[in-house]
């Protein structure tokens, strides 16, 4: 690749890494946020919910917006939004304002993720696979080291540092992006006739509104009941309203021509549907550990932010190291064996959480985290391979979008699970219950993958063919 191509990859990589980096750094900052704003765990968990809900909505919308405004403009606008948020968020006077800034941060960073891969794909034609793999390292590497970086920042200062540290990265990406990203013309042919109403229908604004408000209302009702340790009339109304609105969302998506989430696809392609269900469960388990264990270590075990970040590094590094090896294994044997082995590792890791004692050593915790890290590395490659294997070629774009949505749904469910188990405050008993629930979910994954393996063997067996 040319020198200019490398600088383009670096400029895009620095931008797209901000989303996974900021979603993962906060895992170590949650106890400090609880102390600063005097909140229980259920309330502070909105720092996670808000980010992933906004990401789930913004990324597909901005992918479509790039057809209208151009990818370069979307990328630079995302950097500008991220810079403004990083400057203002540390001065939040209340947790409510911090949530607002967190949503804006998610929107800004998601704008870059939505168009970053496309920019590299379009403008780098030589050794394109290598270029995209380098960009994926920025994404997966940022998520892997996020808790460690967060631990360092929390050790030196407090939660404000996780916003301020973005500023040099944003400035570097902006300077490089303005020099290296070519000016592109919008790809929408009828741009001159694109009215506001047509644009709203194109992005399915009604579907986005129903999805967001229904999900938020349902979460508010559930979390309010958890915080109050009782089902009040207020939380019941919120929960029922959420269910009704989400029902309206399903009704709308099945009838609109340009759905935000194409639900008809699930009925049309059952194999692809099962992959997405499995991906939801995978992310529920992984992110329950990713966000739950740091809080347990700091609140229950009284381990410092720095040492918590170092312990979490074992999870991220194992995931990074295993991914390329997983690719070779899957190329030879297909995704089935790797996914089955990953599910077994998740089961062993979850059982390790159940057996975790108040005085369990750091090596034991690292080994437990390594089991989840290895399984995550296998899943990162194996789940995508399984998706492409079970999706028609003409549906790859839609399938990829649904795959990303499944990741966010699993992440949101993991945060909800932690909130239900933790309630007002993390305890040793609550964390053990979390381990039991995750063990059940992991065993479900083992069964799903084993059943899929048996079905494939039956399909290609000589007796079946004859």
N, C-alpha and C positions, 0 to 999 in steps of 0.2 A: 504493500500500500504506500501511497505517496505521503510526504510529510503533512500536506494539507489535510489529507484524509484522517491521519492520526490526530491532528489537532481538532478536527470536527468531532471525532469519537470522544475525545477528552471533554470537549465543551458540552456535548450532549450527556455524557456519562456523569459529569459533575451536577448537571441539572436533575436528571432522573433519579439519582441516588438520594436526593433530599426527601422524597416520599417515604421509602422504606426506612431511611435513617431516622426520621422524625417519628415514625410510627413505632419504632423499636426502642429508641432512647428513653421514651417516657416510662417504660416498664420499671426502671430503677427509680424514677422520680415520684412514683405514686405515694409512698409513705410520707415523703417531704411535703407533697401537696396536701395530704390529709392533715398534717400538723399545721401547715401555714394557714389554711383556710378553715380549720376546725370542722372537718367533714368526716363522715363514716365512709367505709370502702364503697358501699353501694352508690353514694352520691358522687364520689370522685371518679368512679368508673366511666362517667360521661366523657372524661378526657380521652377515653379509648373509643367509646361508641360514636361520638361526634366525628372523629377523624375518619373512621371506616365507612360510616354512612355517607359522608360527603364525598369520599373517594369513589364509592360504588356508583354514585350519581354522576360525578364530574367527568370521570375518564371516558365513558361512552359518549357523553354529550360533547366534550371537547374534541373527540375524534371526528364527530360529524361537523362540528364548528370549523374545523380546519379546512373542510371542503369549501366553506364560504369565505373565510378570512385569510387562509394560508397558514401553513404549519409554522413558518418562521415567526409570524406575528403572535401566534398562540404560545409558542415556546418563550419568547421574550416577555410577553405579558405575564406568563406564569412566574418568571423570575422576578418581575417587578412586584407582583402581589406578595410573593414569598419574602422579598426584602422589606417591604413595608410592615408585614406581620412580625418579622424578626426584630425590627426596631421598636415596635409598639407593645408587643405582648409582654415583655418584662415589666412594663409599668401598669399591668392590669390591677385595678383596685378591688376586684371581686372575682370569685370563681366564675360567675356568669360571663364577665368580660373575657376571661381566659378561654372559656369555651367558644365564644364568638371568634377570637383570634385563632383558636385551634381549627375551627371550621374553615376559616379563610386560608390558613396554612395548608390544609388538605386540598382545597380548591386550587391554590397556586401550584403546589407540587404535582397534583394530578394532571394539570394542564400540560406539564412537561412530559410526564409518563405517557400521556395519551398520544403524543405526536413524536416523541423521541425516536422510537424504533422505526417509524415510517420515514423520518428524515434520513437516518442512516441507510435504510433500505433503498431509498430513491437516489441518494446522491453519492453513495459508495458502491460502485459496480465491480471493482476488483476485490477478490477475496472477501466477498460479502458475508459468507458464513463466519469467517474469523472476526469480522467487524462486529457482527451481531453478538457473537459469543463474548467479546470483550465488554460490550454494553451490558450483557447479562451478569457479568462479574461485578460491575458497578452496583447493579440492583441487589443481587444476592449477597455480595460482600457487605454492603451498607446495612442490610437487615441483620447479618450475622454479627457484626461488630457493634451494632447500635447499643445494646445493654452495657458493653464494656466502656464505650465512649461516654454513655450516660453516667456510669459509675464514676469515671474519672472527673467529669464535670461537677457532679454532685459532691464529690470529695473536696474539690477546690472551692466550690461556691454553693449554689442552691439551684432550684428548678429554673430560674431565669437563664442560666447558662446554656440550657438545651435549645433556647431560641437564639441567643446571641452568637453561638458558634456557627450558625448557618451563614452569617453575614460574609465572611471571607470566601466561602464556597460559592455563594450566589454572585458575588462581585467577579470572581475568577471566571465562572461560567458565562456571565453576561459579556465580559470583555472578549472572550474567545468566540462566543456564539455570534456576536455582531460582526466579527471578522470572517468567520468560517461557514456559517449557514447561508447558502444561496437564497436569494429572494425568489419565492415561488408564487406562481399565479394560482388563484382559487380554481379548484377543479369542477365546481358546479357550473354547468353550461348555461343555465338560465338565471345567473346571479342577478342580472339587471331586473328581473321580474320577481325576485325573491322578496315577497312582502313579509311583514312581521308575523302575520297569521300563518303563512305557509311555513315559515321557519319554526314556529311553535309546534305545528303539526309534524314537521320533519323530525324534530327531536323528541316528539311525544311528551310535550310539557305537561299535559293532563296526567299521563301515566306516571311521570316523575313526581308530580305533586301528590298523587294518591299513594304511591309507594313510600315516599318520605314521611308524609304526615301519618299514615297508618302505622308504619314501623315505629316512629317516635312515640306515638300515642300508646301503642302496645307496650313498649319498653317503659314508658313513664308509669303506666298502671302497674306493671309487674314490679318495678323497682320501688315504687311508693309502698306497695304492700310489704315488700321485704324490709324496708326501712322502718315501717311502723309495726312490724311483727304482727300485723292483722290486716284483713281485707276490709278497708274502709269503703264508704260509698263513693268517695272521690276516685280512689284507685280502681274500683270496679267499673265506674263510668268510663274512665280513660281506657281501660283494657277492652271493654266491649266496643267502644268507639274505634279503637285500633283494629279489632277484628273485622268490624263492618266496613271500614275504609279499605282494608286489604282485600276484602271480598269484592268491593267495587273496583279495585285495581285489577284483580283477575278478570272480572267481567269486561272491563275496558280493554285489557291487553288482548283478549281473545277476539275482539271485534275491530280493533284499529288496524290500518294498513301499514303503519310504521311503528311497531311496538317498541317500547323501551327495553322490555325483556320479552322476547318472542316465545311465549308459553306454548304455542302450538307445536313448536319444535320438539318439546319434551314428549308429547304424545306420538309424534311422527317417527322419532328415532329413539326407541326404548334403550338400546345399548348405550347411546350417548348420555341418556338420562341417568342411567345407573352409575356411569363414570362421575357425573356431577354430584350425585348423592354421596358417593364414596369420597369425593374431594371435600365436600362439606364436613363430613365426619373427620377426615384427616386433619383439616384445619381447626376444627373444634378441639381436638386432642392437643395438637401442637401448640396452639396459641393459649390454651388454658395453662399449659406449662410455662410458656414464654412470658405471660403476664402474671400468672399466679405465683410461681416459685420465687421471683425476686421479692414480692411483698411478704411471702412467708419467711424468707431468710432474714429480711430486715426487721419485720414486726415481731415474729415469734422467736426467732433464733438470735435476734439482736446483732446480726452481722452487718458491718458497715457497707455503704454504697459501693465503695471501691472494691472490696472483696466480693461483694455480690456480682459486680460487673465482671470480675476475673473468673468467677465460677461459671457465669453464663457464657463466657467466651468458649468454654469447652463444647457447648451445644453448637454455637455458630461455626467454629473451626471444623468440627466433625462433618457438619453439613456441607461446607465448602469443599473439603478434601474428598468426600465420597462422591459428589456429583459427577466429576469426569469419569471415575471408575464405574459408576452406575450406568453412564452412557454406553460404555464398552460392553458391559454385561447385557444390557437391554438390546443392543444391536445384534448380539449373538442369539439370545434366548427369548427375546420379546419381553414386554413389560410384566407379564404375569408372575414369574418367579420372584422378580425383584419386589413387586408390590406385596406378595404374600410374605416374604421375608421381612419387609418393612413393617407389616401389620404385627408379626410375631414380636419384633423388637419393641414396638409401641406397647404391646401387652406386657412384656417383661419390664419396660420402663415404668409403666403404670403400677405394676405390682411392687416395683421398687419404691414408689411413692407411698403405697399403703404400708410397706414395712419400714418406712423412714421413721426413726425415733428422735426424741428430743436431743439426743447426744450423738446422733450419727455423724461420722467423720466427713471431712471435706472430700476425701477420695471416693467415698460411697456416693456422695452427691454428684461428683464429676462423672462417675461411671453411669449413673442414672441419666444424667443429662446427655452423655455421649450416645446412649441408646436412642434417645429422641433425635439427636443431631444426625446420626447415621440414617435413621428412618426418614428424616426430612430430606436428606440428600437423595435418597432413593426415590422418594415421592416426587421431588421437584422434576426429575427426569421421567420417571415411570408413569406418572399420571398424565403428563402431556403426551407421551408416546401412546398411551392407551386411548386418549381422547382422539388423536389423529387416526389411530387404527380403527376406531369405531364411528368415525364421522365421515359422511360422503364428502368428496372433494369440493363440491359446489357449496358445502355448508361450513367450510373451515373457518371463514370469517365470523359467522354467527356463533359457531361452536366455541371459538376462542373468547368471544364476548361473554357467553354464558359461563365459561370456565372461570373467568375473572370474577363474575358476579357470585359464583359458588364460593370462591375463596373469601370474599367479603362477608357472605352470609355465615360461613363457618367461623370467621373471626368474631363477628358480632355475637353469635351464639356462645362462643367460648367466654367472652366477657360477661354475658348474662349468666352463664353457669357459675363463674367465679363469684359474681355478686350474690347469687342465690345461696351458695355454700358459705361465703364469708360473712354475708349480712353486714352488720355494723362494723365488725372488726375481724381480722384474720386470727384464727386460733389453731392450735395443733390438731384438735379434733376435727375442725372444719376442713383442714387440708387433707386429712386422712379420708374424709368422705369424698373429697374431690378425686383422690386417687382411686377410690372404689368405683366412682362413676366413670372415670376415664378407662379403667380396666374393662368395664362392661362394654364401652364404646369400642375399645381396641379389639376385644373378642368378636364383636360384630364385624369389624373389618376383616379379621382372620377368616370368619365364616364366608363373607362375601367374596373374598379373593380365592379361597379354597373352592367354593362352588363354581366360580368363574373358570378356574383351572380345570376342574373336572368336566365342565360343560364343553370347553374347548377340546380336551382330549377325546371326549365322546364324539365330537363333531368330526374330527380328523382320523378316528380309528378305522381300521380296515373293515371291521364288521359293520360299522355305520355306513361306510361308503358303499359296501356291497349290498 
